[in-house]
Amino acid sequence: MSNDRSESKNFIEQIIEEDIANGKHEGRIHTRFPPEPNGYLHIGHATAICLNFTIAKQYGGTTNLRFDDTNPSVEEVEYVNAIKRDIEWLGFDWKDNEYYTSDYFPQLYAFAEDLINKGLAFVDDSTVEQIAEQKGTPKAPGTDSPFKNRSIEENLKLFRAMKAGEYPDGAKVLRAKVDMTSPNMHMRDPVIYRIKKEHHHRTGNDWCIYPMYDFAHGQSDSIEGITHSLCSLEFIHHRPLYDWLIDKLEIFPSRQIEFARRNISYMITSKRKLMKLVDEDLVTGWDDPRMPTISGMRRRGYPASALRNFCEKVGMAKRDNMIEVELLEACVREELNKVTDRVMAVLDPIKLVITNYPEDKVEMLTAVNNPEDEASESREIPFSRELYIEREDFMEDAPKKFFRLSQGRNVRLKNAYIIHCESVIKNDDGSIKEIQCTYYEDSKSGEDTSGVKAKGTLHWVSVAHAIDGEVNMYDRLFTDPDPTGHEDVDFLEFYNKDSISVNKIVKLEPSLADAKPNTKFQFMRKGYFVSDDSHTSDKPVFNMTVSLKGAWKPKK
């Protein structure tokens, strides 16, 4: 299947199309997404997910979901389930192609014995510190282990004893015999098996030795017949070992291809560092809406389509770069603008009384749910003499360019009337308690015959009909655009202690009383919000998704 897109192809597409043209693997395209189940997926993983699934679909291929579960110390079933949930939410289906590296433990063990039989691997009794010292430095060659010349028979005997559990953790490892003089440190007789007597989430206590990532990854790709093993640029130095092992084992020649990581400003894409935030209770969990995890973004109200569009807009690159978080937020706004109902919520209420409006009168006014959607329905909103408006929408002594409410000025109430501010009532401390206005009876929205002008429009909620709510407002989780990019400075130094504020005085229009969990709205003039599905409050709780402002523009 050829690529019929009109735009220029990225370097991965070019490689794939060249392989297809040359008849490599009979034109078959097979990719995989291989997460380790040691935490929740983040925005960086979303890039890899979108790439692997879409590139395979584009060329009529297949994508496997394979869990790289070779380290029982940090892996949990919870993470497996969370990963599957996130991939499904993003809109991708691996069908029946779900695999685990642990499925291949017997085959990987056989591969290791094959290397030993070929004189290409040996059991080493050296400690971790001794092995590190033996490897030398990037500027100086390494030195051979004193155990490197053990016979094939002795190595097989020792390796089988390792498998049988006869040695404690750390007592021995299996190393490949590659090249201790290589400028690539990964090629200096790397460890490929270690003893780890821990319970595995799938194999239980069947194994007490586990393959290292560099040994398991390429061979798992080969077992599954992966044609294009797409991974982030950090693994480029691992590729020579990937190829060496495939060559020496004489197995299916999967090809590793690296692409640049998507580093996003004010975010971190390291599960280890994200785990630290969770463990130190700096966030409420992996799905905290401030987290750059896919689960956190879902709970914050980011649409899956926005993440997919973001990944597409960023594209593929060969060098790591920093993407502005504003681009991601712009993608979120673009999607939400199409689908969200416009509703009224007053986040910092102050009472406004229309003195010439009948005290016992209630009107039901019509409002279009989403003016961006031609098929959108309308709803009715109660209007009465006493209203709440935003405190910031009134200024007692306002400058000329303040187009909201001020004494002696007019303003329109959304979907309602034009009002004129007459006076204010103050508390003993001088703060404003109540704003008093009059309205123009013939200025009703859609039926205005008053001829009165008003430059501004305000949202509002009827006092008698308002429901109480809570809103979680969010700021950046970090104060620095690159919190992990500073030498000798812990990234937590840039943790934003004010990244969340809880507003418990919100007044909502009555239609929001029955908002279903995870329903997204645009709070008029305030931003996009989503009804939270994890709150314990007896009031409706909404998470701020993104503000209305801050449209992204590319830097010149």
Secondary structure, 3 states (H helix, E strand, C coil): CCCCCCCCCCHHHHHHHHHHHCCHHHHCCEEEECCCCCCCCEHHHHHHHHHHHHHHHHCCCEEEEEECCCCCCCCCHHHHHHHHHHHHHHCCCCCCCEEEHHHHHHHHHHHHHHHHHCCCEEEECCCHHHHHHHCCECCECCCCCCCCCCCHHHHHHHHHHHHCCCCCCCCCEEEECCCCCCCCHHHCCCEEEEECCCCECCCECCCCEEECHHHHHHHHHHHHCCCEEEEEHHHHHHHHHHHHHHHHHCCCCCEEEEECCEEECCCCCCHHHHHHHHHCCCCCCCCCCCCCEHHHHHHHCCCHHHHHHHHHHHCCCCCCEEECHHHHHHHHHHHHHHHCEEECEECCEEEEEECCCCCCCCEEEEEECCCCCCCCCEEEEEECCEEEEEHHHECCCCCCCCCCECCCCEEEECCCCEEEEEEEEECCCCCEEEEEEEECCCCCCCCCCCCCCCCCEECCEECCCCEEEEEEEECCCECCCCCCCCCCCCHHHHECCCCEEEEEEEEECHHHHHCCCCCEEEECCCEEEEECCCCCCCCCEEEEEECCCCCCCCCC
